[in-house]
């Protein structure tokens, strides 16, 4: 067991192979006579890396020891006042909102002009259709005005 970088107790703890995590915690707390409700157990390997606390931890030796760190809950956490850096997000959202607002204002300003353009385009298309219709009407009148005189004016080419 280690507290503030000094060894308090060296003990051997054997963990059954099929034990679950709460059982492992109970074994450690009874071996070191600790109250497991207000402490946190951290197991580190010989390189100082945290390893998961369970029954699948391989056995250690004196050359490859495990170190059990016992600390109070939130002992190493320095809580800071909760501040969310919203300035950047607020600025970007404000610029987006302003851009959208400017586009809407521009569309509202151009709305009468857009309607005029649409009306002009429709009137041009209607005029074009009227010209085509009058041309077809003249052709139909020419085709109807033909009358049979009894002889072919030209010899057919068939």
Secondary structure, 3 states (H helix, E strand, C coil): CEECCEECCCCCCCCCCCCCHHHHHHHHHHHCCCCCCCEEEEEECCCCCEECCCCCCCCCCCCCCCEEEEEECCCCCCCCCCCCCHHHHHHHHHHHHHHHHHHHHHHHHHHHHHHHHHHHHHHHHHHHHHHHHHHHHHHHHHHHHCCCCCCCCCCCCC
